[in-house]
Amino acid sequence: KIDVAVTASIGMTLYPQQQEVDADQLLRQADQAMYAAKQSGKNRYYQFDAAQDMHLRDQFEGVQRLRQAFQSHEFVLYYQPKVNMRSACVVGAEALLRWQHPQRGVLAPAEFLPLIEDDPLMVELGGWVIGSALQQMAQWQAQGLHLPVSVNVAARQLQQSDFVQHLSAALAAQPSVAAHDLQLEVLETSALQDMERVTGIMNQCTQLGVHFALDDFGTGYSSLTYLRRLPVAVLKIDQSFVRDMLDDADDLSILLGVLDLSTSFHREVIAEGVETVAHGRMLLQLGCDLAQGYGIARPMPAQDIAAWVANWRGHAQWYLVPTLPRDDLPLLFAMVEHRAWVGAIESYLLNEHSAPPVLDAHQCRVGQWLDGGGLERSKNRVAVQRLVALHGRIHDLAACLCELKAQGQTQSYYIQLASLLEVRDELLAQVQSMLGDAPR
């Protein structure tokens, strides 16, 4: 007696669908679903997913369009300057990929690179970026402009077995460009995917003279051991921490921690996302001199770089900004948290939050700094007395506005809200003027 077990794999589809389909298409869909059932283990059924199929078709067509764009030379590099804010010197530029779409204009990488993240085209495109950046550096050098350039390298590209050979060939093709003027930026998360392999490749590249930067530092899960092992010369602070540090004490703490780590591990550090003069000033106070961002310059075509470098003089408010001693950091944090506190009051008054923040003047960071001996430690008694007066006034105003809201006097607290913001600006300016004033 022989027992025979028979299993079946079934593919099915439904009709009608959102889009018009004929009988042949339905059969093909059912057949495709049957093969999916077999691939997922057999002895089961699988229903054709029209939405997923449409997504896969769109993705395939998108990759094909990008390959066509690559072959048609529709990709270009823009360059964003990197500067030393303290010395007002341009120290380099980051090469950033752009797609000159015939109909949609210049597109940023976020609009097309995700489509080819796992496609061989990403490696081809990455190689073109390195070669084009080196060629541009040689052209600038021939014009009398020496400008180091950094290039972003995707994880897939970096982990290719022939990456080092291709990099060496690209460098050899531009003999006038020094290898140490090329920096490769690697995302922290991609560098950690295969630590041993990535570290080996990076070490081979550094032997060629090329430097590495760890991009978006602070957004991954790297340990101190990884930071010690990775041969990176520069840590790039992620722009999300820089952008919100003016009114988010947690982001300011992270940023300060990264700066401390860079000092401990003897790494250079540069901040991304400097959008305003105030961002740059606070970074200088924390001891971070290198930066890039829209507050300095937006990415620009290669032909515009030379004139920008020749004309950039920095910002007057960045001149002579001292690096704050550790004793002054609590007052800096108090300034940041007080700005956030006023923002929370404003949100409550405008019905964006259901409850106000704590109104007690002794519970905020400025009040805690004053209660903790700030008056006694400061050498400028007049400045502290003015801060005390402004601090009391802003808390009184906030309490009054919240009371008016509770009474339903909408028009009154809307009118007086401007006064609160004016006093906030006075208080923040007063704190800023006092930073660095404490006796040493």
C-alpha positions as CSV (number, residue, x, y, z in Angstrom):
1,K,0.0,0.0,0.0
2,I,1.4,3.4,-1.0
3,D,0.1,6.7,0.5
4,V,0.2,9.6,-1.8
5,A,-0.4,13.1,-0.5
6,V,-1.5,15.7,-3.0
7,T,-1.4,19.4,-2.3
8,A,-2.7,22.3,-4.4
9,S,-1.5,25.8,-4.9
10,I,-4.3,28.1,-6.1
11,G,-4.2,31.5,-7.5
12,M,-7.3,33.7,-7.7
13,T,-8.3,37.1,-8.7
14,L,-11.5,39.1,-8.4
15,Y,-13.8,40.9,-10.8
16,P,-14.8,43.7,-11.2
17,Q,-11.7,45.8,-10.4
18,Q,-11.1,49.6,-10.2
19,Q,-9.6,49.5,-13.7
20,E,-11.2,47.7,-16.6
21,V,-9.7,44.3,-17.3
22,D,-10.5,41.6,-19.9
23,A,-10.6,37.9,-19.6
24,D,-7.0,37.4,-20.7
25,Q,-5.8,39.8,-18.1
26,L,-7.8,38.0,-15.4
27,L,-6.2,34.7,-16.4
28,R,-2.8,36.2,-16.2
29,Q,-3.5,37.7,-12.8
30,A,-4.7,34.3,-11.5
31,D,-1.7,32.6,-12.9
32,Q,0.6,35.2,-11.3
33,A,-1.1,34.7,-8.0
34,M,-0.7,30.9,-8.3
35,Y,3.1,31.2,-8.7
36,A,3.1,33.5,-5.7
37,A,1.3,30.8,-3.7
38,K,4.0,28.3,-4.8
39,Q,6.8,30.6,-3.9
40,S,5.4,31.2,-0.4
41,G,5.4,27.5,0.5
42,K,2.8,25.7,-1.6
43,N,-0.4,24.1,-0.4
44,R,-2.2,27.4,-0.1
45,Y,-4.0,29.9,-2.1
46,Y,-3.0,33.5,-3.0
47,Q,-5.3,36.3,-4.1
48,F,-3.9,38.7,-6.7
49,D,-3.3,42.1,-5.2
50,A,-4.1,44.7,-7.8
51,A,-2.9,47.6,-5.7
52,Q,0.5,45.9,-5.0
53,D,0.8,45.0,-8.7
54,M,0.2,48.6,-9.7
55,H,2.8,49.7,-7.2
56,L,5.4,47.3,-8.5
57,R,4.6,48.4,-12.1
58,D,5.0,52.0,-11.1
59,Q,8.3,51.2,-9.4
60,F,9.6,49.3,-12.4
61,E,8.6,52.1,-14.7
62,G,10.2,54.6,-12.4
63,V,13.5,52.7,-12.4
64,Q,13.4,52.5,-16.1
65,R,12.8,56.2,-16.4
66,L,15.7,56.9,-14.1
67,R,18.0,54.7,-16.1
68,Q,16.9,56.6,-19.2
69,A,17.7,59.9,-17.4
70,F,21.1,58.6,-16.5
71,Q,21.9,57.6,-20.1
72,S,20.5,61.0,-21.3
73,H,22.8,62.9,-18.9
74,E,19.9,64.5,-17.1
75,F,21.7,64.3,-13.7
76,V,23.8,67.2,-12.4
77,L,25.7,68.0,-9.2
78,Y,24.9,71.0,-7.1
79,Y,27.3,72.2,-4.4
80,Q,26.6,73.5,-0.9
81,P,29.4,75.4,0.8
82,K,30.8,74.4,4.2
83,V,32.3,77.2,6.3
84,N,34.1,78.0,9.4
85,M,31.7,80.5,11.0
86,R,34.3,81.9,13.4
87,S,37.0,82.7,10.8
88,A,34.5,83.3,7.9
89,C,36.5,80.9,5.8
90,V,35.0,78.5,3.2
91,V,36.5,75.1,4.0
92,G,34.8,72.9,1.4
93,A,31.6,72.0,-0.3
94,E,29.2,69.0,-0.4
95,A,28.3,67.6,-3.8
96,L,24.5,67.0,-4.0
97,L,22.8,65.1,-6.8
98,R,20.0,66.8,-8.7
99,W,17.8,65.5,-11.6
100,Q,17.1,68.1,-14.3
101,H,13.7,66.7,-15.2
102,P,12.6,67.9,-18.7
103,Q,9.1,68.7,-17.4
104,R,9.3,69.0,-13.6
105,G,12.5,71.0,-13.4
106,V,15.3,70.4,-10.9
107,L,14.4,67.6,-8.5
108,A,16.0,66.8,-5.1
109,P,17.3,63.3,-4.3
110,A,14.4,62.4,-2.0
111,E,12.1,62.5,-5.0
112,F,13.9,59.8,-7.0
113,L,16.7,58.0,-5.1
114,P,14.4,55.8,-3.0
115,L,13.3,54.1,-6.2
116,I,16.8,52.7,-6.9
117,E,18.0,52.2,-3.4
118,D,18.3,48.4,-4.0
119,D,18.9,48.6,-7.7
120,P,22.3,48.3,-9.5
121,L,21.6,51.7,-11.0
122,M,22.4,53.2,-7.5
123,V,26.0,51.9,-7.8
124,E,26.4,53.2,-11.4
125,L,25.0,56.6,-10.4
126,G,27.2,56.8,-7.3
127,G,30.3,56.1,-9.4
128,W,29.3,58.9,-11.8
129,V,28.9,61.3,-8.8
130,I,32.4,60.6,-7.5
131,G,34.0,60.9,-11.0
132,S,32.0,64.1,-11.8
133,A,32.9,65.7,-8.4
134,L,36.6,65.0,-8.9
135,Q,36.4,66.4,-12.5
136,Q,34.8,69.6,-11.1
137,M,37.5,69.9,-8.4
138,A,40.1,69.8,-11.1
139,Q,38.4,72.5,-13.1
140,W,38.1,74.7,-10.1
141,Q,41.8,74.1,-9.3
142,A,42.7,75.2,-12.9
143,Q,40.8,78.4,-12.2
144,G,42.7,79.0,-9.0
145,L,40.1,77.8,-6.6
146,H,41.1,75.0,-4.2
147,L,38.0,73.5,-2.7
148,P,37.8,70.1,-0.9
149,V,34.5,68.3,-1.8
150,S,32.5,65.6,0.1
151,V,30.4,63.1,-1.7
152,N,27.6,60.9,-0.3
153,V,28.1,57.2,-0.7
154,A,25.2,54.8,-0.5
155,A,25.6,51.5,1.5
156,R,25.1,49.4,-1.6
157,Q,27.8,51.2,-3.4
158,L,30.3,51.2,-0.6
159,Q,29.9,47.4,-0.1
160,Q,30.7,46.5,-3.7
161,S,33.7,44.3,-3.9
162,D,35.3,46.5,-6.5
163,F,34.5,49.9,-4.8
164,V,38.1,50.6,-3.9
165,Q,39.4,49.8,-7.4
166,H,36.8,52.1,-8.9
167,L,37.7,54.9,-6.5
168,S,41.4,54.5,-7.2
169,A,40.7,54.7,-10.9
170,A,38.6,57.9,-10.5
171,L,41.4,59.5,-8.5
172,A,44.0,58.5,-11.1
173,A,41.8,60.1,-13.8
174,Q,42.3,63.5,-12.1
175,P,46.0,63.5,-11.1
176,S,45.9,67.2,-10.2
177,V,43.4,66.6,-7.4
178,A,44.8,65.4,-4.1
179,A,43.1,62.4,-2.6
180,H,42.8,64.0,0.8
181,D,40.6,66.7,-0.7
182,L,37.9,64.1,-1.4
183,Q,35.7,63.2,1.5
184,L,33.2,60.3,1.4
185,E,30.1,60.8,3.6
186,V,28.5,57.6,4.8
187,L,25.2,57.4,6.6
188,E,25.6,56.2,10.2
189,T,22.9,53.6,9.8
190,S,24.4,52.1,6.6
191,A,27.9,52.0,8.2
192,L,26.5,49.7,10.9
193,Q,24.9,47.2,8.6
194,D,28.0,45.1,8.1
195,M,30.6,46.7,10.4
196,E,33.5,44.3,9.7
197,R,33.2,44.6,5.9
198,V,32.5,48.3,5.9
199,T,35.5,49.0,8.2
200,G,37.8,47.0,5.9
201,I,36.7,48.9,2.8
202,M,37.0,52.2,4.6
203,N,40.5,51.4,5.7
204,Q,41.5,50.6,2.2
205,C,40.1,54.0,1.0
206,T,42.0,55.9,3.7
207,Q,45.2,54.3,2.5
208,L,44.5,56.0,-0.8
209,G,44.3,59.3,1.1
210,V,40.5,59.7,1.1
211,H,38.8,60.8,4.3
212,F,35.4,59.7,5.6
213,A,32.6,61.5,7.4
214,L,29.8,59.9,9.4
215,D,26.7,61.6,8.1
216,D,23.5,62.2,10.1
217,F,25.4,61.3,13.3
218,G,23.1,60.7,16.3
219,T,20.2,59.2,14.3
220,G,21.4,55.6,14.3
221,Y,22.3,53.2,17.1
222,S,26.1,53.3,17.1
223,S,27.9,52.4,20.3
224,L,31.2,54.0,21.4
225,T,32.9,50.8,20.3
226,Y,31.7,51.4,16.7
227,L,32.8,55.0,16.8
228,R,36.2,53.9,17.9
229,R,36.5,51.3,15.2
230,L,35.2,53.3,12.2
231,P,38.0,55.2,10.4
232,V,36.0,58.5,10.1
233,A,37.7,61.9,10.4
234,V,34.5,63.9,10.7
235,L,31.1,63.6,12.5
236,K,28.2,65.5,10.8
237,I,25.5,66.5,13.3
238,D,22.1,65.7,11.9
239,Q,20.2,68.8,10.9
240,S,17.1,67.7,12.9
241,F,19.0,68.4,16.2
242,V,20.4,71.7,14.9
243,R,17.1,73.0,13.5
244,D,15.3,72.6,16.8
245,M,18.0,73.4,19.3
246,L,16.9,77.0,19.8
247,D,13.7,76.0,21.6
248,D,14.2,72.3,22.4
249,A,16.5,71.6,25.4
250,D,16.6,67.8,24.5
251,D,18.0,68.5,21.1
252,L,20.5,71.0,22.6
253,S,21.6,68.3,25.0
254,I,22.1,65.8,22.2
255,L,24.1,68.3,20.2
256,L,26.3,69.1,23.2
257,G,26.8,65.3,23.8
258,V,28.0,64.9,20.1
259,L,30.4,67.7,20.6
260,D,31.8,66.1,23.7
261,L,32.1,62.8,21.9
262,S,34.0,64.4,19.0
263,T,36.4,65.9,21.4
264,S,36.9,62.6,23.3
265,F,37.5,60.7,20.1
266,H,39.6,63.4,18.4
267,R,37.1,63.8,15.5
268,E,36.3,67.0,13.7
269,V,32.6,68.0,13.8
270,I,30.4,69.9,11.4
271,A,26.8,70.9,12.0
272,E,24.2,70.6,9.2
273,G,20.9,72.6,9.0
274,V,22.1,76.0,10.1
275,E,19.1,77.9,8.9
276,T,19.5,81.3,10.7
277,V,22.1,83.5,12.2
278,A,20.8,82.5,15.6
279,H,21.6,78.8,14.9
280,G,25.1,79.7,14.0
281,R,25.6,81.9,17.0
282,M,24.5,79.2,19.4
283,L,26.8,76.6,17.7
284,L,29.7,79.0,18.1
285,Q,28.9,79.4,21.8
286,L,29.0,75.6,22.1
287,G,32.4,75.4,20.4
288,C,31.2,74.2,17.0
289,D,32.8,76.4,14.3
290,L,32.1,74.3,11.1
291,A,28.7,74.4,9.6
292,Q,26.5,74.3,6.4
293,G,22.9,75.0,5.8
294,Y,20.4,77.4,4.1
295,G,21.4,80.2,6.6
296,I,24.8,80.1,5.0
297,A,24.1,79.1,1.4
298,R,21.7,76.9,-0.5
299,P,23.1,74.3,-2.9
300,M,24.1,75.9,-6.2
301,P,25.3,75.0,-9.6
302,A,29.0,74.5,-10.0
303,Q,29.5,77.6,-12.1
304,D,28.2,79.8,-9.2
305,I,30.6,78.5,-6.5
306,A,33.7,80.5,-7.4
307,A,31.9,83.9,-7.2
308,W,30.1,82.9,-3.9
309,V,33.4,81.9,-2.3
310,A,35.0,85.1,-3.4
311,N,32.2,87.3,-1.9
312,W,31.3,85.5,1.3
313,R,32.3,87.4,4.4
314,G,30.4,85.5,7.1
315,H,27.8,87.2,9.4
316,A,28.6,90.2,11.6
317,Q,26.8,88.6,14.5
318,W,29.2,85.6,14.4
319,Y,32.3,87.7,14.8
320,L,34.0,87.5,18.3
321,V,31.3,85.1,19.7
322,P,33.1,83.4,22.6
323,T,32.9,79.7,23.3
324,L,31.0,79.4,26.6
325,P,32.6,77.9,29.6
326,R,30.7,75.0,31.3
327,D,29.5,77.2,34.1
328,D,27.4,79.3,31.6
329,L,25.7,76.3,30.0
330,P,22.8,76.2,32.6
331,L,21.9,79.8,31.6
332,L,22.0,78.9,27.9
333,F,19.7,76.0,28.6
334,A,17.5,78.3,30.6
335,M,17.2,80.6,27.6
336,V,16.2,77.7,25.3
337,E,13.6,76.4,27.7
338,H,12.1,79.8,28.3
339,R,11.7,80.4,24.6
340,A,9.9,77.0,24.5
341,W,7.8,77.9,27.6
342,V,6.5,81.1,26.0
343,G,5.8,79.1,22.8
344,A,3.6,76.7,24.9
345,I,1.8,79.7,26.4
346,E,1.1,81.1,22.9
347,S,-0.1,77.7,21.7
348,Y,-2.5,77.5,24.7
349,L,-3.9,81.0,24.1
350,L,-4.4,80.2,20.4
351,N,-6.3,76.9,21.3
352,E,-3.5,74.7,19.9
353,H,-3.0,73.1,23.3
354,S,-5.7,72.2,25.8
355,A,-3.7,73.3,28.9
356,P,-1.0,75.9,29.7
357,P,2.5,75.0,31.0
358,V,3.4,75.5,34.6
359,L,3.1,79.2,35.4
360,D,5.2,79.3,38.6
361,A,8.1,81.6,38.1
362,H,10.3,79.4,40.3
363,Q,9.7,76.3,38.2
364,C,11.1,77.5,34.9
365,R,14.8,77.2,34.2
366,V,15.5,80.9,34.4
367,G,13.8,81.0,37.8
368,Q,15.8,78.0,38.9
369,W,19.0,79.6,37.7
370,L,18.2,82.8,39.7
371,D,17.2,80.8,42.8
372,G,20.3,78.7,42.5
373,G,22.7,81.6,43.0
374,G,22.9,83.1,39.5
375,L,22.7,86.6,41.1
376,E,25.6,86.0,43.3
377,R,27.8,84.3,40.7
378,S,27.4,87.0,38.0
379,K,29.8,89.9,38.0
380,N,27.2,92.1,36.3
381,R,24.7,92.8,39.1
382,V,22.8,95.4,37.0
383,A,22.3,92.9,34.2
384,V,21.0,90.3,36.6
385,Q,18.6,92.7,38.3
386,R,17.2,93.6,34.9
387,L,16.8,89.9,34.2
388,V,14.9,89.5,37.5
389,A,12.6,92.3,36.6
390,L,11.9,90.9,33.1
391,H,11.4,87.4,34.4
392,G,8.8,88.5,36.9
393,R,7.1,90.6,34.3
394,I,6.8,87.9,31.8
395,H,5.4,85.4,34.3
396,D,2.9,88.0,35.5
397,L,1.8,88.7,31.9
398,A,1.4,85.0,31.2
399,A,-0.7,84.5,34.3
400,C,-2.9,87.5,33.3
401,L,-3.4,86.2,29.8
402,C,-4.3,82.7,30.9
403,E,-6.9,84.3,33.3
404,L,-8.4,86.3,30.5
405,K,-8.7,83.2,28.4
406,A,-10.4,81.4,31.3
407,Q,-12.9,84.3,31.5
408,G,-13.6,84.0,27.8
409,Q,-12.2,87.5,27.1
410,T,-10.8,86.4,23.7
411,Q,-10.2,89.9,22.2
412,S,-8.3,91.1,25.3
413,Y,-5.8,88.3,25.5
414,Y,-5.2,88.4,21.7
415,I,-4.3,92.1,22.0
416,Q,-2.0,91.6,25.0
417,L,-0.3,88.5,23.5
418,A,2.0,90.9,21.5
419,S,3.2,92.3,24.8
420,L,4.2,88.8,26.0
421,L,6.2,88.2,22.9
422,E,8.0,91.6,23.2
423,V,9.0,90.9,26.8
424,R,10.2,87.4,25.8
425,D,12.5,89.0,23.2
426,E,13.8,91.4,25.8
427,L,14.4,88.6,28.3
428,L,16.2,86.4,25.7
429,A,18.3,89.4,24.6
430,Q,19.2,90.1,28.2
431,V,20.2,86.4,28.8
432,Q,22.3,86.4,25.6
433,S,24.1,89.5,26.7
434,M,25.0,87.9,30.0
435,L,26.4,84.7,28.6
436,G,30.1,84.7,29.1
437,D,29.9,87.5,31.7
438,A,30.4,85.2,34.8
439,P,33.7,85.6,36.6
440,R,36.4,83.1,35.6
